[in-house]
């Protein structure tokens, strides 16, 4: 018997990007009913997920069961209290189902006995007895089919198991979905999934992360300083930073940012966690925000950094793109290149900024961000233009919506590919990710080399393109993409 799953849950069970399934929906290969897909359709399109008689999900029963068990063991289980609540709710659902089945079974048996009694009353009256006999036969055969043992839909079984160790949250009105795993809060899980949730401190003090529970149950994970009114409690309002999902499925009404305009300007005094060399002419600056004031930003955005105590007594300011993912809003990473015209960078390369020093952060700035949708991503970076591109890639991985991600990284100096190992690890770990690393001392000529590689690989024109680097690199590549036929609305540029 087919069961119905959301695209989000189907992708999770099959181990494929959600964007791949959404693309097959648009191509007509998957038909949705009220936004749900049947397990029969999934097993037809992904026969490797078909379970054999011995219980194999891939090649053999033992392999699949071991793989799935290992997958569950590797995840941190929720707290005992939350786990008990989820098991209790599933026990209630099972008990209700069993009770209904018993009542239906008793109703069918009583109906069959009534038909037999009517047949006996009809006696030799063939006109009355024949229809009753046919009805009794149909009822008996139908009951036998209902009680017969059928093959188990293991996708549905796995779904039931996942409902115990993780919860599915649906946001309204956007319809976005994410998973709450282990001991994560609703806010942590939503940010980890790449969603633009509204929040401030992240520790229960400001109240900016209020959400309304419309279906399901939540459990408190920590005490909070932000008081809720009786009216708010009556409406189901909770703080997303201080609650987790107590039921397998949860529906929330929540505010989400639609774009950079919905992110309020912020000013935070951070502390230097580390200044580490990535290459002879590139430094990693790691700043950490206070626990009570985190930086809310979108992947690909920039901020202005300020030092009030430079060696010459003057303030130093510089704007850099963030290289970190918004899901880790306390730890801010920046790739700082050595440049003669950048006094802030000179200060860093001189070793004048020590761990623990205060750095003011103002922002976020810019619209070099991902749009809603599930188009393939094409990202081109030159030297430290990799910083915002890395943030976009990590965010896209969290969203799990892009069918494919293609990175082209040009280095104009010997140490320009300072994060090559990370890129290789993505290539090896992700089927939908591909990277091309190029070298050329001239940014414009290097951009033409990127364009030639794109043409050779017959890239998809229906993609979202992001270009980050020096003016000559960005301008040359943007002009080339326009000649290829990529609409201007699908191209975002960041000149560094």
Secondary structure, DSSP 8 states (H G I E B T S, - for coil): ---EEEHHHHHHHHTS-HHHHHHHHHTTSS--BTTEEEHHHHHHH-GGG---TT--SSS-HHHHHHHHHHHHHHS----HHHHHHHHHHHHHHHHHHHHHHHHHHHHHHHHHHHHHHHHHHHTT-HHHHHHHHHHHHHHHHHHHHHHS-----HHHHHHHHHHHHEEEEEEETT--EEEEETT--HHHHHHHTT--B--SSSSSSS-TTEEEEEES-EEE-S--SS---HHHHHTTEEEGGGEEE-SSEEEEE--B--SGGGS--EEEEEEEEEEEEEETTEEEEEEE--TT------TT-EEEEEES--TTSS-EEEEEE--S-TTS-SEEEEEEE--TT-HHHHHHHTT---TT-EEEEEEEE------SS--EEEEEEEGGGHHHHHHHHHHHHHHT--S-EEEEEEESSTT--TTHHHHHHHHHH-TTEEEEEEE-SSHHHHHHHHHHHHHHTT--SSEEEEEEE-HHHHHHHHHHHHHHT--GGGEEEEE-
